[in-house]
Amino acid sequence: MIVADDEIDFRIPFPVEFAIGRTPLSAQATNKVAKEDWKEVVRKCASDKIAEVREQYFLDDRALMATIYYFPPTKMQGDVDNIVKPILDAMTHIVYLNDRHIERVVVQKFEPGLAWIFLRLPRHLKQPLKWTSQLYTFASMMTLLGGKCCEHQCYRD
């Protein structure tokens, strides 16, 4: 959708970035109430973040990518890929119409005691990497422009 210079753009301005100070629940969690509570936390964080920049907005069908950074306080139990679906599902109808608009997902865990070397540190990771005693989940929605996106490069030391 192209918006003329004199028109107001009511689409969500991406990226939408937020941090959550809780342990994410796995898609395989058996406690349905806890899983719904977790999704509600994600929904509220996403809604609050969008409300900071837009009072009213329309969801559209832009191709999106999601980036999730997980900072567990101890070695993670379970697989990191299991935390993705509840987060993406929770943002449906808030950040995008349907999660089928997500064309790329990047998920990264940063367990304590492991050294990471970043070739280029993304600006949104500078603060979370300083946190030592708290748990954060970071989600970012960015539009894919022409099928291209820039991604940070990092590797374990």
NUTI-456896 format. One record per atom (N, C-alpha, C, O, CB): residue in one letter; x, z, y. Coordinates in pm, whole numbers, plus 50000, padded with zeros to 5 digits. Glycine has a CB too. Layout:
AXZY;...
// end
This chain:
M500845000049884;M500005000050000;M500895000050123;M501755008750138;M499045012149999;I500694990350212;I501454989350336;I500574995050446;I499384991850456;I501884974550366;V501165003450529;V500415009750637;V500945004250769;V502155004550794;V500535025250632;A500044999150852;A500444993850983;A500965005051071;A500625016751052;A499254986651051;D501795001351168;D502395011351257;D501375019751331;D501635031451359;D503285004551356;D500225014051363;D499225021451440;D498205028751351;D497255034651404;D498495011951533;E498385028551220;E497485035551129;E498095048751085;E499315050251081;E497165026751007;I497235058251052;I497695071051001;I497835069850850;I496925064950782;I496725082651039;D498955074250798;D499195073750654;D498765087150594;D499365097550622;D500705070850622;F497735086750511;F497205098850450;F497725101150308;F497225109750236;F495705098350447;R498735093350270;R499335095450138;R500245107650142;R500685111950249;R500115082750092;I500525113150026;I501455124450019;I502845119550056;I503315109450002;I501445130849876;P503515126450147;P504895122750178;P505835128650072;P505965140850059;P505295127750321;F506485119949999;F507405124549896;F508805125349953;F509125117950045;F507385115149774;P509665134049902;P509475142349783;P508645154849810;P508575159849923;P510825146249728;V508025159949704;V507335172849705;V508235181949621;V508395179749501;V505835171949646;E508805192049684;E509765200649615;E509355215149631;E508965219449739;E511195198449670;F509455222649522;F509125236849528;F509845244349418;F510245238549317;F507615239049518;A510005257249439;A510645265949340;A509615276249295;A508755280449372;A511925272949398;I509705280149168;I508795290049112;I509625301049049;I510475298248964;I507815283549007;G509395313249088;G510165324549037;G509605330448909;G509435342648899;G510245335149140;R509315322048812;R508765326648683;R509335318348570;R509835307248590;R507225325848683;T509255323848451;T509675316548332;T508625306048298;T507445309448285;T509895326248212;P509025293448284;P508045283248247;P507575284948104;P508345289148017;P508625269248267;L506325281748079;L505795282447943;L505955269047873;L505845258447935;L504325286547945;S506205269747747;S506375258047663;S505035251547633;S504005258247632;S507085261747533;A505065238547610;A503855231547566;A503395236747430;A502235235147393;A504105216447559;Q504305242947357;Q503985248147225;Q503525262747227;Q503285268547121;Q505185246747135;A503415268547345;A502965282547355;A501575283847293;A500705275347315;A502945287247503;T501375294447216;T500085296347148;T499075304147232;T497875303447206;T500295303447016;N499545311547331;N498665319247417;N498085310147524;N498735307147625;N499435331147482;K496845305647501;K496205296047592;K495985301847731;K496095294647831;K494885291547535;V495675314647739;V495455321047869;V496755321147949;V496755317848068;V494915335547850;A497845324747885;A499145324947954;A499525310847998;A500075309048107;A500235330747862;K499245300947913;K499575287047948;K498775282348069;K499305275748158;K499325277747828;E497495285848073;E496655282148188;E497085289648314;E497075284048424;E495175285048158;D497475302348299;D497995309948413;D499235303248470;D499395302148592;D498325324448372;W500135298648381;W501355291948424;W501005279048499;W501585276248605;W502265288848303;K500085271348446;K499685258948512;K499075261748649;K499295254248744;K498695251148426;E498325272548659;E497725276148788;E498805279848890;E498665276549008;E496745287848771;V499865286448847;V500985289548936;V501615276548987;V501895275249106;V502045298248862;V501835267048896;V502415254148936;V501485246949032;V501935241549134;V502685245248811;R500185246849002;R499205240349090;R499245246249230;R499265238949330;R497795241549033;K499255259349237;K499265266149368;K500535262949445;K500465260049565;K499145281249350;C501675263249379;C502935259949447;C502925245749500;C503345243149613;C504125261949352;A502455236349418;A502395222349461;A501415220649576;A501715213949675;A501995213149343;S500245226649565;S499235225749672;S499745231749802;S499575225849909;S497945233049629;D500365243449793;D500895249949913;D501955241449980;D502005240550103;D501465263649878;K502815235149899;K503885226949955;K503315214750027;K503765211350136;K504855222449845;I502325208349966;I501715196650029;I500975200750156;I501005193550255;I500755189649932;A500305212350153;A499565217250270;A500475219850390;A500025219450504;A498815230050234;E501765222350365;E502715224150475;E502875211550559;E503205212350678;E504075228450420;V502655199850499;V502875187350570;V501615178950590;V501595170250677;V503885179350496;R500585181450511;R499345173850522;R498155182950503;R498065190250404;R499315162250420;E497225182450599;E495975189850582;E495045182250489;E494365188050404;E495295192550718;Q495005168950507;Q494185160450423;Q495075149250370;Q495965144350440;Q492965154750501;Y494815145150247;Y495615134250190;Y494855127450078;Y493905132850022;Y496965139550139;F495315115450048;F494785107849936;F495865106449831;F497035104849863;F494275093849982;L495465107149705;L496385104349596;L496385089249575;L495355082749588;L495985112049465;D497535083749542;D497615069449520;D498335066649388;D498645075949313;D498335062449637;D498595054149363;D499145050449233;D500615046249239;D501065037949160;D498335039349173;R501365051949333;R502795048849339;R503495053549211;R503135063749153;R503445055449463;A504495045949169;A505325050149056;A506175061949101;A506755061749210;A506225038349002;L506235072249017;L506915084549055;L507945088748951;L507915084348836;L505915095749076;M508855097248996;M509755103848904;M509625118848925;M509285123349034;M511225099148924;A509875126348821;A509835140948829;A511195146348789;A511785141848690;A508705146948739;T511685155948865;T512935162648833;T512655177448823;T512095183448915;T514035159548940;I513045183348712;I512795197648689;I514135204248657;I514835200148564;I511765199848572;Y514475214348734;Y515685222248710;Y515255236248667;Y514435242648733;Y516595222748838;Y515815240748557;Y515465253848503;Y516705262548501;Y517745258748445;Y514855252548360;F516595274248562;F517685283948572;F517335296448493;F516935306548553;F517985287348720;P517465296248361;P517105308148283;P518115319448308;P519295316848328;P517045304748132;P517645331948306;P518545343248331;P519475345948212;P520525352148229;P517735355848363;T519095341348095;T519905342947974;T519845329647898;T519165320347940;T519395354947884;K520545328847787;K520505316747706;K519055313547672;K518295322247630;K521365318347576;M518685301247691;M517295297047673;M516895297347526;M517625292847438;M517075283047730;Q515705302847502;Q515105302447369;Q514205290147366;Q513395288347457;Q514305315647336;G514325281847265;G513485269847257;G514165257847320;G515315258547365;G512155272347323;D513445246947322;D513965234247371;D513515231747514;D512365234447549;D513525222747282;V514415226647596;V514115224447736;V513015213847754;V512275214347853;V515375220147810;D512905204347663;D511885193947680;D510465199347666;D509515192947710;D512115183047579;N510305211147605;N508965216647586;N508365222647713;N507165225547716;N509005227247480;I509155224547818;I508605230047942;I508055219148035;I507395222248134;I509675238048016;V508325206648004;V507975195748095;V506475193048101;V505915192548211;V508695183148052;K505815191447988;K504405187347987;K503485196948063;K502655192348141;K503925186247844;P503585210048043;P502705218948122;P502915217548273;P501955218548350;P502935233448081;I504145215348316;I504415213648460;I503785200848510;I503105200848613;I505935213648488;L504005189748439;L503425176948482;L501905177248476;L501245172348567;L503945165648395;D501345182948370;D499895183848359;D499295191948474;D498235188548526;D499505190248225;A499975202548515;A499455211148622;A499375203948756;A498535207248839;A500325223448635;M500245194148777;M500265187148906;M499305175348912;M499165168949017;M501655182348935;T498615172448800;T497625161748799;T496485165348895;T496025176748898;T497075159348656;H496035155748972;H494985156949073;H495425164849196;H494625167249286;H493755163449013;I496685168949199;I497225175749318;I498325167249379;I498335164849500;I497755189849282;V499255162649295;V500375154549342;V500155139849306;V500605130949378;V501695159649282;Y499485137249196;Y499205123649152;Y497865123449078;Y497385133749031;Y500355118249062;L497295111549068;L496005110149001;L496095112848852;L495235119448793;L495445096249023;N497155107848791;N497315109148647;N498805109048618;N499565102048685;N496575097648569;D499235116748519;D500665117248492;D501205104248432;D502405103148408;D500965128648399;R500345094448409;R500865081348366;R501605074348480;R502305064448457;R499715072548316;H501445079348603;H502205073848717;H503655078548716;H504475073348791;H501535077748849;I503965088348632;I505335093048618;I506085083048530;I505755081348413;I505395107548558;E507075076648587;E507845066648512;E509215071748471;E509885065548388;E507995054148594;R509635082848529;R510935088348495;R510875103448505;R510335108848602;R512055082648587;V511425110248405;V511495124848406;V512945128948380;V513575124248285;V510525131148299;V513455137648465;V514785143448445;V514575158448437;V513985164348528;V515785139548561;V515055164548331;V514965179148317;V516365184248286;V517075178648202;V513935183348206;Q516755194748354;Q518105200348338;Q518005215448335;Q517355221448420;Q519045195748451;K518645221648238;K518725236248237;K520145240248279;K521115233548245;K518365242248096;F520225251148351;F521495256548397;F521595270748343;F521225280348411;F521615256248554;E522105272148222;E522215285348160;E523395292948221;E524405286948258;E522385284048007;P523265306148232;P524365313948288;P525595313248198;P525495312148076;P523935328648308;G526755314048262;G528005314048188;G528565300248160;G529695299048111;G527815321048061;L527815289748191;L528315276148173;L528735270548309;L527985271548406;L527235267048105;A529895264848314;A530385259048440;A529925244448449;A529995237048351;A531935259948449;W529455240548566;W529025226848591;W529855221248706;W530115228148804;W527505226148622;I530255208948693;I530965202048800;I530055190748847;I529645182348767;I532375196548753;F529745190548975;F528895180149031;F529765170149105;F530575173849190;F527825186249126;L529585157449073;L530275146949146;L529675145349285;L530355141749380;L530215133749068;R528385148049293;R527675147749421;R526535157749408;R525605155549330;R527145133249456;L526585168649482;L525585179149472;L524355175449556;L524465173849677;L526155192649517;P523195174049490;P521975171149566;P521675182749662;P521865194449627;P520775168649471;R521195179549781;R520935189849882;R519975200449831;R520105212149867;R520375183450009;H519005196549748;H518005206149701;H518535215449593;H517835224549551;H516795198749650;L519755213349546;L520335222349446;L521285232449508;L521715241849441;L521065214349341;K521635230649634;K522615239649697;K522165254149695;K522935262949656;K522895235249841;Q520935256949737;Q520445270649738;Q520175276149599;Q520625287149568;Q519185271449820;P519455268949511;P519195274449377;P520455277849300;P520455287449222;P518375264749298;L521525270349318;L522755273249245;L523405286349289;L524265291749219;L523735261849262;K523005291549405;K523525304449452;K522765316249392;K523255327449393;K523455305149605;W521565313649338;W520755324449282;W521385328949151;W521725320749066;W519295319849260;T521545341949136;T522195346949014;T521295355748930;T521395355448808;T523425354649050;S520415363548990;S519635373148912;S518165369348902;S517365377248850;S519765386748973;Q517795357548949;Q516385353648947;Q516225340948866;Q517175333448845;Q515845351749089;L515035338648822;L514685326948743;L513885317348829;L512925321448893;L513895330948616;Y514265304748831;Y513555294948912;Y513325282148835;Y514175277748757;Y514325291949040;T512185276448856;T511895263048809;T511735254548933;T511015258149026;T510605262648717;F512395243448935;F512395234749051;F511795221449009;F512245215348912;F513835232849109;A510795216849079;A510195203849048;A510195195349173;A509905200049282;A508755205548993;S510505182949156;S510555173649268;S509855160849230;S510095155349122;S512015170849310;M508995156049315;M508335143349292;M508875133649396;M508795136349516;M506765144549300;M509405122549352;M509915112449445;M509365098949404;M509165096249286;M511465112249447;T509125090549502;T508665077149469;T509855068849423;T510975070649470;T507975070449591;L509595059949331;L510605050349287;L510465038049376;L509405031749380;L510445046649134;L511505034749446;L511455023449538;L512055011249470;L513255011049440;L512195026649670;G511245001349445;G511734989249382;G512334991649245;G513224984349202;G512744982749471;G511855001949177;G512365004849044;G513725011449044;G514335013048938;G512424992448965;K514225015249162;K515555021349171;K515425035549224;K514515038549302;K516495013049261;C516305044049183;C516355057349240;C517785062349229;C518535058049142;C515365067149169;C518145071249317;C519485076949312;C519405090049238;C518485097849262;C520085078849455;E520315092749152;E520345105049076;E521735111049087;E522735103949089;E519955102648927;H521775124049096;H523075130749100;H523775128948966;H523135126448864;H522925145849133;Q525055130348968;Q525845129648844;Q526535142848827;Q527165147948920;Q526875117948847;C526405148648709;C527085161148682;C527465161648535;C526895154448453;C526205173148720;Y528395169948503;Y528785171948365;Y529275186148348;Y529685192648444;Y529865161748322;R529215190948223;R529665204548196;R531165204848190;R531795195648138;R529055209848067;D531735215548244;D533185217348242;D533615222448106;D534805224648083;D533635226948352;
// end
